[in-house]
């Protein structure tokens, strides 16, 4: 499976920015520096074994996946930091899909790190939260799940115009219908090669991504160019969303998306050889509006 907007990563500024849409990145450990950072870059570094993981910052999902085996990686989280201040982190550790309890060898540990993104390479600065670890289960009974919380203070040189004032989606009676309609609209634009209209839907999100990851105009445009080039190959066809897809509301009830049962995005394209492309989409409902838009 590939994720649109990126491939395997090295720990460079340009590549880690793309990691906001990826599931894996390569950890790096560089020399420490002490000067004030103009471009602070926050990541969650974690190690997980045999569990379904949902990591959220300010209740915004930054990583969700059914991990059969082991994953050790860094996840960028600037996209979930709207402004400077205290940031809340939650770790939801669930059994693997199809299981009812965490396995005896389940492992999860994570911490937040601050990097300097001023140069081409990210340089490790310091750990800004204590390491979170699932405690040993001494009850003798199967553990159905584990959830933990943490926080860290972030200082960033931006304020994102995002979902702060969006409508409370728990009050929308036909929410699932609206979400499915939004996904099908995106699917139709891709299937009909209406790429200009598709890019227009992504504009606000891309503006925010450029701001929080300190992208130049060329880098910002390059993200979209790479995406459209991938779609124009004609190798992939859209797999329509289905009633089995999960509705996921998060961001303190201001954001919503559709997920497959394994946690992957429900916006899926597949080639004849079975290779998959996915694009992460999160939606919100602006005040006074009746249609969901990408943010």
N, C-alpha and C positions, 0 to 999 in steps of 0.2 A: 504494500500500500504506500502511495505517496500522498503528501499533503500539498495542495496548491500553495504557491508563494514560497517555495523553498525545497531544499534537498538536505543531505547530510551536512553537518555544520562543523566549522572550525571556530575557535573562540576569538573571532574578529568582530569588530564593531558592526560591520555591514552584515555579516552572517547571523550574528546573534539577534539582530533586529528582526530578521525573518523568523526567528525561533518562536516568536509570539504565536505563530500558527502551526508550529511543529510539535512533535511529541518527544523528540530526542535531541540532545545537543552534547557536545564533547566538553567535559570539564577541563579547566586549565588553572594552573597555579603560578602566578607571576610575582615579580618583586613588589613589595609593599612600598607605598609612597605616603607622604604625610600632608601634602599641600591641599588647600581647599579645592573641591571639585566644582567645575562649572557645569558638568554634565553627569550628575549622579545617576547610576544605573543599578537597580535593585533586582536580585534574583533569589529564588528559593532553590537551594541545593538539597536534594533528597536521595535516599536509597530505599527502594521498596522491593519486597519479595512476596509473590503469591497473594495478591489482594486487589480489590477494586478501589482505586484511589480517586478522590475528588478534593483537590486543593483550591481554596478560595482566598482571595484578598479583598477585603471589604465586601464580602459575599459575592464577588465576581469570580467565576470559575476560571482558573488559569491553567489547570491541568486536570483531565479526567480520563481514566483509562483502566481497562481490565488487564492487570499485569500477571500473566502466566509466566513465571520465571522471575527474573530480576531486572530492574531498571535503576540505574544510578545516573542522574542528570541534573542540569541546571535549567530552571524555567524563568524567563524574563517576566517581571510583574509590573513594570512601569505603566502598562496599559490599564491597570486597575487602580493606579494612584492618580486621583483627580487633582489633588493639590497637596501642599505641604501639611504635615500634621501627623497625628497618631493613626496608624493603619492596622486594621484587624485581620488576622490570619486564622483560618479554620482548616483542620485536617480531618477528612471523613474517610475512615478506613473500613471498607466493607468486604464481605466474602466474595470470592470469585463468582462470576455469573454461573448460576445453577447450584451453588452451594448455599447452605443455611448458616454456616459459622466460619469464622476465620480458621485457617489451618494452623497446626501446631508450629509450622516453620514460617509463619507470616512475620515479616519484618517491615517496620517503617520508621525512619528517622529523617528529620529535616531541620533546616535552619535558614535564616535570611542573611544574605551577604550584600554588601555595598561595593560596587566597582566604580572606577573612574572611566568614563566613556569619551574623554576628551581627545584621545589619540586613536590610531587605527586599531590597536589592540586594547582590550579591556584589561585593566590591571587590578588585581585583588587588593582591597583596602582593609576591610574588617568585617567580622561577623556582627550583625546588629540585632540578633535575637538569640536567646538560648536555644540549644538543640532540643527539639521535641522528639521523644521516643515512646513507642508503645511500651508500657510497663509489662513485666512478666505476668502472665495469667496464672495466679496461684489459687483460683477458685476450684479447679478441677472440673468445671463445667465448660462446655463450648462457649466461646465468646461470639455473639451474633454480629458485633460491630465495635468500633472504637472511634471516638471523636474527641479531638483536642483543640484548644484555642491558644493563640499567642498574639502578640502585638509588637510593633516596632515603630519608631519615629522616622519619618521620611522628610527630607528637605529637598524639594524639586523647584526648578526655576520656571514653572509653568502652572497654569490652571486650565484644565480641559473643560470645554463646554460639551457635556455628555448627557448622562441620564439623571443628573441630580434632581431635576424638576419634572421628570417624566411622570406619566400617570401610574397609579398603583394598579398593577395588572391583576391583582386578586379580586378587584372589583369589576372586571370585564367578564361578563357572562359567556360570551362566545369566543373566548380567547383562543381555544384550539383551532376553531375555524379560521380566525384571522391569521394565525401563524402558518397554517397549512396553505392558505391563499398566498401569503407572502413568499413562502418557499416555492410554490408552483409558479409564481410570476418570475422568480429568478431562474428557475429551471427552463421556462419557456424562452426567456431572453437568451440563455446560453444555447439552447437547442436551435433557435432561429438565427443564431449568429448576430444578434442585436447587441454588439459589444459596447457601443457608445452609451446606450441606455443602461446597460449593466454597470459600466464604470460610474455613471451618474449616481446610481444607487449606493455605491461604495464611497462616495466623495467625502462625506462627513467622517466616516471611520478612518479613511486614509489621511485626512487632515490631522486628526487626533494622533494617529500612529506616527506621523512625521514629527509632530510636536514632542510627544513623550519619549521618542527614541532618537531625537535630534538628527533627523534625516535632512539631507540637502534636497533641493528640488529635483536634481537628477536621480538621486536614490529613490525618492518618492515615486517619480514617474517610472523608474525601472521596475518597481514592484508590480505596477499595473501592466507594464509591457511584458514582463515575464509570464504573468498570469494569462494574458490574452494570447500570447504566442503558444502557450500550452494548450489552450482551448482550440486554437485555430488548426492544430495538427490534424484534427478530425479523427483521432485515434479513439476517442472516448465518447460514449453516449450517456445521457442522463438516466439515472435510475430513479424513478419517481418516488417521492415520499409515500409512506404507507401508514395505515392505522396502527401498526405495531410500533411506530417510532414514539419515543418518550417526549412528553412536553416537560421542559425544565425551566422553572422560573427561579431567578436569582437576582443579585444586585439589589437586595432589600425590596424585592417584588417590582423592580423597575425594568428588568431585562428578561427576555425569554428566548428559547431556541428549541430545536428538535434534535434529539440524539438517537442513535441506534442503541441496541441493548448493551453493546460493549463500551458505550460512552463516546464513540466517534460521531462526528457530525453526520446529520441525516442528508446533507447536501452532497450527493455521491454521483460520480461518473465512473464508468467501467469500460475497459477495452474488451475486444473479443478474446484476448488472451487471459482475461481475468484480472488485469492490473487495475487498481483503483486510485482515483483522485478524489480528495475531499476538500471542501472549503468551509472553514468555520464561520458561522453567521450568528450574530446576536441582534435581536430586535428590541425596539422600545416604542412607546406610544407617546408622542409629544402632546403637551397640553392643547386641548381644542381640536385635536386630530382624531380621525376614526380608523386610519390605516397605519399599520406597523411599518416602521422604517429601520434600516440598518444603522447601527451606531458602533 
